[in-house]
Amino acid sequence: MRVLHVISGIEAQNGGPTNALIGLTKAQRHIGLDVRVVSTWRHPDGPANVPAFTANGVPVEMIGPAWTARMWNPRIGTTLRRLIGEADVVHVHALFEEIQHRAAVISREMGKPYIMRPCGALDPWVQSRGRLKKWFYMAARLRRNLNRAAAIHYVTAAERDAAASLGLTSRSIVEPNGIDLAEFDPLPARGALRRTLGISDSQRVVLFLGRIDYKKGLDLLVPAFAATNLPDTILVLAGPDSYGYRQQIESLIQHHDLSSRVLFTGMLSGHTRIEALVDADLFAMTSYVENFGVSLIEALAAGKDVLISENVNLSKDLAAASIGRIVRADVNDIAQGLRAWNQEPRRTFRTEHQTFAVEQFNWRNIARRWEQHYMEMVR
């Protein structure tokens, strides 16, 4: 089975879609699928993540540099025709750039089944931002690409349900993102992040791990953290800056006089992100919208208590399993959740949380299910 994955960018700044594709292609290659990736790039470090794929035996073809908001490059069409012609099935990730549109059109011309993964872009909150442009793009291109796909790939039932009002006619497949459980067994020793940042073992750490981006709700988390005034507690914001948004959060931190209690780490990857999770006492994800949240599953695999907003699409799954604290995307509600957490003694949730992660989000099991999906589409 020859599978071509199409994405507009694999750089670290892309966050979840890139990380999910690295994990998915590694697992698919492990079970014997012939997997390739094609991507455009814009930033100078755009191809920097290529070794993350090739180290797992997944070839990557980069097209770029690309221009304009749609990531256009004159080589997109010819490259896709060659690669799609060699593939049995095409898996397209995200929606709004040129490479995804051309992949859908060329797949139809060649009679190849293709899957569209929206990556949360069909959520009403996302659609409301730049509504006119997205409405026009939906009418001109996207609705046809989605309706003629062999399937639309949602990573949660909540993502699928949120898109229901669009009236799309293609089959829906709900398959989650996953994690590589080998990274969490055994867990690293506690203390690496604390030593780097000068945090003592007696202090509690609330950790955010993700892009420093508006949709992540950091403008809610920071004032909520200030309102609780938790003694001997540090808020660590770990992740790459997204379009200069970190400057706004730094201004908010200064406004609340939190400069000594809120620390930035920049991008954490590989083993260092696992070390950060081990050193945390609470993982916080207070997003306005969160299509999945791989770092949330990683926090559970590390045995951490979690506090998340109800806008995280996995919140219903966690609530059903009586895991974590679910709050509204509201400063007062987040602050109340932080106070309730602070009143409890320190403890880990290694067994119950890891069991949940293993059963639901093991990449190997997900890859095997995708093999069956692909085979059905090809038939």
N, C-alpha and C positions, 0 to 999 in steps of 0.2 A: 504494500500500500504506500503510494507516494503522496505525501501531504505537503502543500506549499502554504506557509503562513505569511500573510501580508500585513505590514504595519507601517505607519508613517514615521516612526522614530523609535530607536532602542536606547537612547541616552538615559542616564539616571534621572534627569529632570522629568521624564515622563512618568515616573513613579510606578503605580500599580500595574498598568498594562504591560510595561517592560518586564517587571519582576515576574508577573504571572506567565508571560511568554517564555522566559528563561526556564522556569520550573516545568511548564507543560511540555516544551520541546525536549527537555532532558528526559522526562519520564516516558514520553512517546518513543524517543530513540531507544531507551532501555528495553522496551518491550518489543522492539524490532521494526518499528515503522521507519520508512525512509522519509526523513523530515528535512525541509529546507525553510529558510527565512529570507524574505526580501524586504528591504526597508529604505526609505529616503532618509536624508539627514540635512540639517541646516546649520547647527552650531559646530564650531571647530572640533569639539569633543564628541560629535555625533557618532563616529564609529568606535568610540572607546570601549563599548560593551561587547564588541564582536567576540573577543576571547571568551566571554562568559558563555557564549553559545558553542563556539568551535571546540572548547575544552571538553564539551559533552558529545562531540561528534556531529554537531549540527552546523552545516555550511550556511553562511550568511552572504548575501549579495547586497551591497550598498549602492544606492543611486543618489547622487548628489554632487555638489550642494544643491538644495532645493530653495525656491524663492516663493514669495507671497504667502499669505495666510493659508493658502491651499497646498503649499509645499509642492510646487510645480517644477518639473525637470523634463527636458525633451527626451530623455532616455527611458522614461517610465513605460511608455507604450511598447517599445521594442523589447525591453527586458521582460516585461510581464508576458508578452506573447510567447517568448521562448520558454519561460519557466512554467507558465500555466499549461503550455502544450505538453510538457514533460510530466505534469502532475495528474493524479487521479481525482483529487479533491482539493479545494482551495478554502482556507480558513482566514477570513478577513477580520482584523482587529481595529476597532474604532471606526468612525463614520465620515468625518467632514473634510479629509484631505484628498488630494487628487489621486493618490495611489490606490485608495480604497474604491473610489468610483471607477477608475479604469479597470481594477481587478474584477469588479462585478460585471462590467460591460463585456470585457474580453472573455470571461468565463462563460457568459451566456452565448457569445458568438461561437465559442469552441465546444459548446455542449458539455461543459464541465460543471459539476455541482459545486456550489460555494455556500459558505456559512458566514453570516455577518454577526460579529460580536460588538454590541453598541458601547461597551465599557461605561455604562451609566449615562450615555449621552441622550437617551430618550426619556430620562426622568423629567417630570414637569418643572422642577426647580432649575435644572440645567437648561431646559428649553426656554424658560422665562428670561434668561440672560442673553441678550442679543436676539430677542424674539423675532423681529422682522427678518433679519438675515437668515435665521434658521428656518423660518416658515417658507421663505422663498426657495432655499436650498432643498427643503423637503419636497416642495411641489415640483421643482425643476429636475431633480435627480434622485434624491434619496428614497422617496416612497417606492419608486419603480425598483431600485436596487434591493430594497428590503422585501418587497412583495414577491419578487422573482427569485429570491434566495431559496436554496434547499431547506434552510432553517435559519432562525435567529437564535443566537446563543446568549442566554441570560445566565448570570452567575448566581442569582438568587431568585426565588419565587417572587420576592418583593419587587425586584427590578422588572420582572415580567409583568406583574400586576400594574405597576406604575405606568407602563407603556400601553396598557389596554385601551385607553381612550383614543389612541391614534388609529385604531381599527385596522391594524396590519393583518394580512391574510396568510403569511407564511407560517409554517410549523414552528413551534417554540421548543427549544431544548434548554433545560435548566441543569447546568453542570457547574459546580463551584470552582473557584481557584483553590489551590492547595499549598502545602508546605512540604519541604524535604525533612522528614522526621529524623533523618540521620544527624542533622545539625543540632538536635536537642538531646541526643543520647550518646555520651553523657553531656550534661550541661557544664559549662566552664565554671571555675571557682569564682565565688563572689569577691568583688573588690576592684576589678580592673578599671571600670568607669569612674568609680569613686576616687581612686588614686589620681586618675588623670585630671579630674575636675576639682580635687581638693574637698571632697565631701566625706565627712566622718561616718563611721559605721553606725553611730547612734542617731544620725539624722535620717528622716524618711525622705524618699524620692518619689515624686509623681512624674511619670515619663510620658511625653508625647513623642511618637516616632512616625514621621511622615513628612511630606512636603510642607514647607512654610507657605501656605496658600490660603486665600480667603475662605474657600469652602470648608476648610478644616475646623472652623469655629474657634480659632485661637483668640479672636477678639471677645469671645465669651469665656474661655477658660482662664485667661489672664485676670480679668476683673473678678471672676468667681474665686480664684485663688487668693487675690488680694482681700476680698470680703471675708474669707474664713479666718485669715491671720493665723494659720496653723503654726504652732511653735516647732522649731527644729525641723522644718520641712522645706525641701528644695524642689522647684519645678524645673525639669530639664526638657528643653525643646530640641529634639534631634531630627535633623533632616535638611535637605537642600532648600535654598531660597527659590521661590517661584515668582518670577517676573518682578523682583524687587519688593515683595510684600513683607519681608522681614523688617524693613525699615519702619513700616507702620506698627508692627508689633513691638519693636524696640521703643518707639515713642509712647505706646500704651504702657509698657513696663515702667518707663520713667515717670509717666503721669501718676502711676499708682505707687511710686517709690519702692519698686521691687528689684532694682538692679542687682542687689546682693543675694537675692533669693530665686532669681530666674536665670538659668544658664543655657546658652546655645552650644551645640556641639558641631554643627554642620552635618554633612552627609555621613551616615554610618552604614557600612555594608559588610557583608561576609560575617566573620566571627565577631567583629566589634559590635554589631547590632545585637547579637545574642548576649554578649557580655553586658550591654546596656539593659536588656530585659532582665537579666539575672540580678543586677544591682538595684532595679526598681522595686518599690513596694506597691505601687499602683500604676496601672497603665490607663491613660485617659485618651478618649477619642470623642470629642464633642462637636462633630461635624454638622454642618447644615445639610449636607447630603454626602453619603458614602455608599458607593455602589457595592463594595465588598469589604475591603480592609484586611489585607493579608497580615499586616503587622498586628492586628487584633488576634488572629489565629495563632500567630507566633507567640504573643504574650500568654495565651492560654497554654500553649505547649511548654512554655517556660514556668508554668505554675503560678502565674500572677493573678491577683485580683484586678478586675477591670471596671472602669466607669465609662459608659458610652451613651451617646444621645440616641433617642428613639429614631433619628433619621438615618442611622447606620442600618443598612438593609439586613444585616445579620441579627439585629436586636431581638426580633421575634423568636429566632432560633435559640438565642441565649436565654431569653425569658422562659421559653418552654422547658429548657433544661435547668432552670433555676440557677443560672450562672451570671455573676456580675451584677452591676447596678445600672439600671436603665433610667436616664433622666431626659427631660425635655431640653431642647436647644435654647436654653434660657439661663441667664446669669444666676438668678436666685435659685433655680432648681439644681444647677450644677454645684453651686456653693453648698446647698443642703446635702447633696450627695457626698461632697468632700468632707463635710463635718461628720456625717454618719460613719464614713470610712475611718476617720481619725479617732473616733471613739472606740473602735475595736482594736484588739491587740494585733501585733504583727503575726502573720502566718502565711504559709504558701498553700496552693491548691493543686499541687503537682499531680496527684492521682486522678481526681475527678475532671480537672480541666484538660489534662493530657489525653485522657480517655475520649473526651468529646472531640478533641482535635484529630486523634488517630482515626476514629470511626467515620468522621465526616469529611476530612480534608487531606487524606493521604494521596499524594500525586500519583503513585503507582496505580491505585484503584481507579482514579479519575481517567488516567491514560488508557486503561483497558476498556473503560466504558466508551471513550471517544473512538477507539478502534471499531467498536460495534456500530456506533453512529455513522462513521465514515463508510463502513461496508454496506450499510443499508442504503445510503445515499448513492453510492456507486452502482449498486444493483438497480 
